[in-house]
Amino acid sequence: MSTSTATANSHPGLNLGPSHGEAHEQAETVVFGFWVFLMSDLVTFVMFFATYAISIQATAGGPGNADIVDIASIGMQTGALLISSLLFGIATVTMKHGSTPRRVIGWLLASLVFGLCFLGLEVRDFIDAAEKGAVPMRSGYLSAYWALVGLHGLHVTVGSIMILVVCAQIAIFGFAADVKTRVLRLGLYWHFLDIIWIGIFSIVFLPGILT
């Protein structure tokens, strides 16, 4: 297949553009494959959401939803994660349009800073919940709460580590084809966590805020 034909058949958002050569040719296949992986990860989250949904009333007389939701902290966490995702998107776009490795690394590190802010606030909320006696062993509801929110936090932690790894690879290898596709895949992962957080905000935290 000629380059022009391949470009015409490419799906927007799954490629980098003909100017990226080998990375452009690889991107659509590897990014689509990563989408498939994310959908399998989504199934895991759906199971945790379902477990949480059927455990909402299982408080065993202990702290419930409204007792552990800090609206100010949740708002800051949401803002930090959304800004982090935006900054990662800017990093991806600047890479796609020929920016320097140093500038892309700068955007990625800025994204990481907000991701770490999110994690710091979330850890603080877990500590506050534990001080109120809202520990996982207290009730079925709290076990489901800690499992769901903690699973998302674990994913953000892994993503933060991977941002550092990708930044190191860019610094060492520059924009090699496989490095570029790793940035694309990590971006999908990071944005995916935003979608999951919106679900957590809507199902876990919003009812507590409105109570």
C-alpha positions in Angstrom: 0.0 0.0 0.0 1.4 3.4 -1.0 2.0 6.1 1.7 -0.8 8.3 0.2 -3.3 5.4 0.3 -2.3 4.5 3.9 -2.7 8.1 4.9 -6.1 8.3 3.3 -7.2 5.2 5.2 -5.8 6.3 8.5 -8.2 7.1 11.4 -7.8 10.6 12.9 -6.5 10.5 16.4 -4.8 7.2 16.0 -1.8 8.4 14.0 0.9 11.2 14.0 0.9 12.3 10.3 3.1 11.3 7.4 6.0 13.6 8.5 6.6 11.2 11.4 7.5 8.4 9.1 7.8 5.0 10.8 6.1 6.2 13.9 3.1 7.3 11.8 2.9 3.8 10.2 3.0 2.0 13.5 0.8 4.3 15.5 -2.6 3.2 14.3 -2.0 -0.5 15.0 -0.4 -0.1 18.4 -2.8 2.6 19.6 -5.8 0.5 18.6 -4.3 -2.4 20.4 -4.0 -0.3 23.5 -7.6 0.8 23.2 -8.5 -2.9 23.4 -6.4 -3.2 26.6 -8.1 -0.2 28.1 -11.5 -1.8 27.4 -10.4 -4.9 29.3 -9.4 -2.6 32.2 -12.8 -0.9 32.0 -14.4 -4.3 32.6 -12.5 -4.5 35.9 -13.6 -1.0 36.9 -17.2 -1.9 36.0 -17.1 -4.8 38.4 -15.8 -2.6 41.2 -18.5 0.0 40.4 -21.2 -2.8 40.5 -19.8 -4.0 43.9 -20.0 -0.5 45.2 -23.5 0.1 44.0 -24.9 -3.0 45.8 -23.0 -2.1 49.0 -24.1 1.5 49.5 -26.6 0.5 52.2 -24.2 -2.0 53.8 -22.8 0.5 56.4 -23.4 -1.8 59.4 -24.1 1.3 61.5 -20.8 2.9 60.6 -19.8 6.0 58.5 -21.7 6.4 55.3 -21.3 8.3 52.1 -22.0 11.7 53.5 -19.7 11.2 56.4 -16.6 10.8 54.3 -17.1 13.2 51.4 -15.1 16.5 51.6 -16.6 18.6 48.8 -13.6 21.0 48.8 -11.1 18.2 48.5 -13.1 16.4 45.8 -13.4 19.6 43.8 -9.6 20.2 44.0 -8.9 16.6 43.0 -11.2 16.8 40.0 -9.6 20.1 38.9 -6.1 18.7 39.3 -6.8 15.6 37.3 -8.6 17.5 34.5 -5.8 20.0 34.2 -3.2 17.2 34.2 -5.1 15.5 31.3 -5.2 18.8 29.4 -1.5 19.3 29.9 -0.8 15.8 28.6 -2.9 16.5 25.6 -0.9 19.6 24.9 2.3 17.5 25.2 0.9 15.1 22.6 -0.1 17.8 20.2 3.2 19.6 20.5 5.0 16.4 19.8 2.8 15.7 16.8 3.4 19.1 15.3 7.2 19.0 15.6 8.1 20.6 18.9 11.4 19.9 20.6 11.9 17.0 23.0 12.7 19.4 25.8 9.4 21.3 25.4 7.4 18.0 25.3 9.1 16.8 28.4 8.2 20.1 30.1 4.5 19.6 29.3 4.6 16.0 30.5 6.3 17.0 33.8 3.7 19.8 34.3 1.0 17.1 33.8 2.8 14.9 36.3 2.8 17.7 38.9 -1.0 18.0 38.8 -1.3 14.2 38.9 0.7 14.1 42.0 -1.4 16.9 43.5 -4.4 14.7 42.9 -2.7 11.8 44.6 -1.7 13.9 47.6 -5.3 15.1 48.1 -6.6 11.6 47.7 -4.2 10.2 50.3 -5.1 12.9 52.7 -8.8 12.0 52.3 -8.1 8.4 53.0 -6.2 9.4 56.1 -9.1 11.6 57.2 -11.6 8.8 56.6 -9.5 6.4 58.7 -9.3 8.9 61.5 -13.1 8.9 61.5 -13.2 5.1 61.8 -14.1 4.7 58.1 -11.6 1.9 57.4 -12.3 -0.9 54.9 -12.9 -3.5 57.7 -15.7 -1.4 59.2 -18.4 -2.4 56.7 -19.2 -3.8 53.3 -19.8 -0.2 52.1 -16.4 1.0 53.2 -14.6 -2.0 51.7 -16.2 -1.3 48.4 -15.5 2.4 48.7 -11.8 1.9 49.5 -11.5 -0.7 46.7 -13.0 1.4 44.0 -11.4 4.8 44.8 -8.1 3.1 45.7 -8.0 1.1 42.4 -8.3 4.4 40.5 -5.6 5.9 42.7 -3.3 3.0 42.0 -3.8 3.5 38.3 -2.9 7.2 38.7 0.2 6.2 40.6 1.3 3.7 37.9 0.6 6.4 35.2 2.7 8.9 37.2 5.6 6.5 37.2 5.2 5.9 33.5 5.3 9.6 32.8 8.7 9.8 34.4 9.8 6.7 32.4 8.6 8.2 29.1 10.3 11.5 29.9 13.6 9.7 30.5 13.2 7.8 27.2 12.6 11.1 25.4 15.7 12.6 27.0 17.8 9.6 26.1 16.5 8.4 22.8 14.8 11.6 21.5 11.7 11.1 19.3 12.4 7.5 18.2 9.4 5.9 16.6 8.6 3.6 19.5 9.0 6.5 22.0 6.4 8.5 20.1 3.9 5.7 20.1 4.5 5.2 23.8 3.6 8.8 24.4 0.3 8.3 22.5 -0.6 5.2 24.4 0.2 6.7 27.8 -1.9 9.7 26.8 -4.8 7.4 26.2 -4.3 5.8 29.5 -4.1 9.2 31.3 -7.3 10.4 29.6 -9.0 7.1 30.4 -8.4 7.7 34.1 -10.3 11.0 33.7 -13.3 9.2 32.4 -13.2 6.7 35.3 -12.9 9.6 37.7 -16.0 11.3 36.3 -17.8 8.0 37.0 -16.5 7.9 40.5 -17.4 11.5 41.1 -20.9 10.9 39.8 -21.6 7.6 41.5 -19.6 7.8 44.7 -19.0 11.5 45.7 -22.0 13.4 44.2 -24.6 11.6 46.2 -22.6 12.4 49.4 -22.4 16.0 48.4 -26.1 16.3 47.7 -27.1 14.5 50.9 
